[in-house]
Amino acid sequence: MGPGDSELAGLWICPRCGARLVSRNLWHSCGLYSLEQLLSHSDSQVLRLGRACVAMLESLGDVQVLPQKTRLVCVARVRFAGLQPRKHDLLLSFALRRWLDSPRIVKTESYGPRWFAHSVRIGSLDDVDEELRGWLQESHDTVGLQRDS
Ligand SMILES: [Zn+2]
């Protein structure tokens, strides 16, 4: 059994869409939506940005990227990042165990003492850069894998 297996222990895997959920009765969109549908009300260039974000999220580790009706969520053991479409750009959000201090952070929210959500505006492919990857990797490794809880 590899580390990937133990990280998924105790989760319920939806037999229809493969979504990882912490309990059987949790609502989820069950594979109904695609990235194209999610971004269908945005400018056409936003889809390119969305694909770049998804590629970066998928490079972080064993993650699931799940488009839903109004947003996209990214799950490792638990949800740690997401995308919110807008008309001309995207908001990419991710949770850390600490607050970041950067002019790129356009919105923050805390959910409890150990879940600090940050949002970054993705308006061009230049925004999907190595600094962002570093933040997302930290988010994946801490919040997403629950490794430090
Ligand atoms: Zn499902």
Boltz pocket constraint, residues with backbone or C-beta under 6 A from the ligand:
constraints:
  - pocket:
      binder: B
      contacts: [[A, 14], [A, 15], [A, 16], [A, 17], [A, 18], [A, 19], [A, 28], [A, 29], [A, 30], [A, 31]]
      max_distance: 6.0
